[in-house]
Amino acid sequence: MESVALVVNRVFPGVLWRNHYRNMSLSETFDHVYARGLWGREPGGHIHSGIGSRGELFDRYCELVVPELQRRSIRSLVDIGCGDFKVGAVLSKAVDDYTGVDVSELAVTANQALHASPHCRFVRADATREPLPHADAAVLKQVLQHLGNAQIESVLGNVLSTYRTVFITEDLHADSDSLPNRDMIHGPHTRVTHRSGVRIDLPPFNIPVTLLGDIPYSTNQFIRTWVVERQ
């Protein structure tokens, strides 16, 4: 006889593996994601942060953000959720000092071994609760979408109290009946598959933002980048 667990997972795909992360820390969760290659694999077994760090979406994001770093004379930058450093490799060339931060020890260790230099370093930190390196600005690209709402609030409080300028990018669903900020368990998945997405300018977050730009990548999905500046 088919078990209840198998029935639930067949009827509601993803329920079981999402619940798998409920009692795991963020560090354990994203070490697991990278170790299992849940977002993809690079030749040689190097970590992979998914399609958002490659191709046209990657190119258009860099074309949007790099000129803003230059326009604002940002000299030092912290990249929170730096992942496999594909995006960070471009951002780091636009500043004098780059620090990649990730909650995954696996990601930080790999990046430090492959990419560290006198002007580029990598630090493990949980942005929901631990101090972050100081810099002129920070970027969070498609990071919050993997967290629950309480964790997002903790990250926003930490980041916005540490940096004067923060660039935040998130996946959004374009349909008029989508429901922003649906809560979820942290993990490799996102809200977009449930016709949702993280809107930091709407409840329960209500962060004052300036819209930097939208980049569509399907008929009903796009990534949006905001700038948050502390006065």
C-alpha positions in Angstrom: 0.0 0.0 0.0 1.2 3.5 -0.8 2.3 5.4 2.3 0.6 8.6 3.3 3.8 10.4 2.8 4.1 9.2 -0.8 0.5 10.1 -1.5 1.0 13.6 -0.1 4.1 14.1 -2.2 2.4 12.8 -5.3 -0.7 15.0 -4.9 1.3 18.1 -3.7 4.7 17.9 -5.4 7.6 19.2 -3.4 5.8 19.2 0.0 8.0 16.5 1.5 11.4 17.9 0.3 10.4 21.4 1.4 9.4 20.1 4.9 12.8 18.4 4.9 14.4 21.8 5.6 12.1 22.8 8.4 14.4 21.7 11.2 17.6 22.5 9.4 19.6 25.7 10.0 20.2 28.0 7.0 23.9 26.9 6.9 22.9 23.2 6.9 20.2 23.8 4.3 22.4 25.6 1.7 25.4 23.4 2.3 23.0 20.6 1.4 21.7 22.5 -1.7 25.2 23.0 -3.0 26.5 19.5 -2.1 23.6 17.9 -3.9 23.7 20.2 -6.9 20.1 21.2 -6.5 20.6 24.3 -8.6 22.9 22.6 -11.1 26.5 21.5 -11.4 29.6 22.9 -12.9 32.3 20.9 -14.7 34.7 19.5 -12.1 32.0 19.5 -9.4 32.2 23.2 -8.6 29.2 24.8 -6.9 26.4 26.2 -9.1 23.9 28.9 -8.1 21.3 28.4 -10.8 20.2 30.0 -14.0 19.9 33.4 -12.5 23.7 33.6 -12.4 24.2 32.8 -16.1 23.1 33.8 -19.6 21.0 36.8 -20.6 19.4 37.3 -17.2 22.9 37.5 -15.7 24.1 39.9 -18.4 21.1 42.3 -18.0 21.4 42.3 -14.3 25.0 43.3 -14.4 24.2 46.0 -17.1 21.7 47.4 -14.6 23.6 47.4 -11.4 27.3 48.0 -12.4 26.6 51.6 -13.7 24.7 52.4 -10.5 27.7 51.3 -8.4 29.9 53.6 -10.5 27.4 56.5 -10.4 27.2 56.3 -6.7 31.0 56.1 -6.3 30.7 52.8 -4.4 34.3 51.7 -3.6 33.6 48.8 -1.2 30.8 46.2 -1.7 29.4 43.3 0.2 27.7 40.6 -1.8 25.3 38.8 0.5 24.4 35.4 -0.8 27.4 35.4 -3.1 26.9 31.8 -4.1 29.2 30.6 -6.9 30.6 34.1 -7.5 29.5 34.3 -11.1 27.8 37.6 -10.5 30.3 38.7 -7.9 33.1 38.3 -10.4 31.6 41.1 -12.4 30.6 43.3 -9.5 34.0 43.0 -7.9 35.6 44.6 -10.9 33.5 47.7 -10.5 34.8 48.4 -6.9 38.1 48.5 -5.0 37.1 46.1 -2.3 34.7 43.2 -2.6 33.5 40.8 0.2 31.4 37.8 -0.7 29.2 36.6 2.2 27.3 33.3 2.2 25.7 31.2 4.9 27.1 28.1 3.2 30.5 27.1 4.4 30.9 25.0 1.3 30.4 28.0 -0.9 32.7 30.2 1.0 35.5 27.6 1.2 35.2 27.0 -2.5 35.3 30.7 -3.4 38.1 31.5 -1.1 40.2 28.7 -2.6 39.5 29.7 -6.2 38.9 33.5 -6.2 40.4 35.2 -3.2 42.8 38.1 -3.8 44.0 41.2 -1.8 40.9 43.0 -3.0 38.4 40.1 -3.0 37.6 37.9 0.1 34.8 35.6 1.2 33.2 35.3 4.7 30.7 32.8 6.1 27.9 34.6 8.0 24.2 34.1 8.6 22.6 37.4 7.7 19.5 36.8 9.8 21.5 37.0 13.0 25.2 37.6 12.7 27.3 40.8 12.1 28.1 41.6 8.5 31.3 43.1 7.1 31.1 46.9 6.7 31.2 48.5 3.2 29.8 51.4 1.3 27.0 49.3 -0.1 25.6 45.7 -0.2 23.8 43.7 -2.8 21.3 40.8 -2.3 20.5 39.2 -5.6 17.7 36.6 -5.4 18.5 35.7 -1.8 15.4 36.6 0.1 13.2 34.5 -2.1 14.6 31.3 -0.5 13.7 32.4 3.1 10.6 32.5 5.2 9.0 35.9 6.0 10.4 36.1 9.6 13.9 35.3 8.3 13.5 38.0 5.6 12.5 40.6 8.2 15.7 39.6 10.2 17.9 40.0 7.1 16.4 43.3 6.2 16.8 44.7 9.7 20.5 43.5 9.8 21.4 44.7 6.3 19.6 48.1 6.4 21.2 48.9 9.8 24.7 48.1 8.5 24.7 49.6 5.0 23.8 53.1 3.7 23.0 51.7 0.2 21.5 48.3 -0.5 20.6 46.8 -3.9 17.9 44.1 -3.5 16.7 41.9 -6.4 13.9 39.4 -6.3 11.8 37.1 -8.6 8.2 38.3 -9.0 5.1 36.9 -10.7 3.6 39.2 -13.2 0.0 38.0 -13.2 -2.5 40.4 -11.7 -3.9 37.8 -9.3 -0.5 36.9 -7.8 -0.1 37.2 -4.1 3.1 38.8 -2.9 5.0 37.7 0.2 3.3 34.3 0.7 5.2 32.7 3.6 7.2 29.5 3.2 9.8 27.3 4.7 13.4 28.2 3.7 15.1 26.1 1.1 16.2 25.9 -2.6 12.6 26.6 -3.8 10.9 30.0 -4.2 7.4 31.5 -4.0 7.2 32.0 -7.8 5.9 28.5 -8.4 3.0 29.5 -6.1 2.3 32.7 -8.0 4.0 34.8 -5.5 7.3 36.6 -4.8 9.1 38.9 -2.3 7.9 42.5 -2.4 9.9 44.3 0.2 7.9 47.5 -0.4 4.6 45.8 0.7 3.4 44.3 4.0 4.7 42.7 6.1 8.0 44.4 5.2 7.0 47.9 4.1 10.5 49.1 3.2 10.7 52.5 1.4 12.4 51.7 -1.9 13.4 53.2 -5.2 12.8 51.0 -8.2 15.9 50.5 -10.3 14.5 48.3 -13.0 12.6 45.1 -14.1 14.0 42.3 -16.2 11.5 39.9 -17.7 12.6 36.3 -18.2 9.3 34.6 -19.1 5.8 35.5 -20.1 4.7 35.9 -16.5 7.9 36.2 -14.5 10.6 38.9 -14.0 13.2 40.0 -11.6 12.9 43.4 -10.0 15.8 45.4 -8.5 15.3 48.1 -5.8 17.7 50.5 -4.2 17.2 51.2 -0.5 19.2 54.2 0.8 19.4 55.2 4.5 19.3 58.9 5.0 
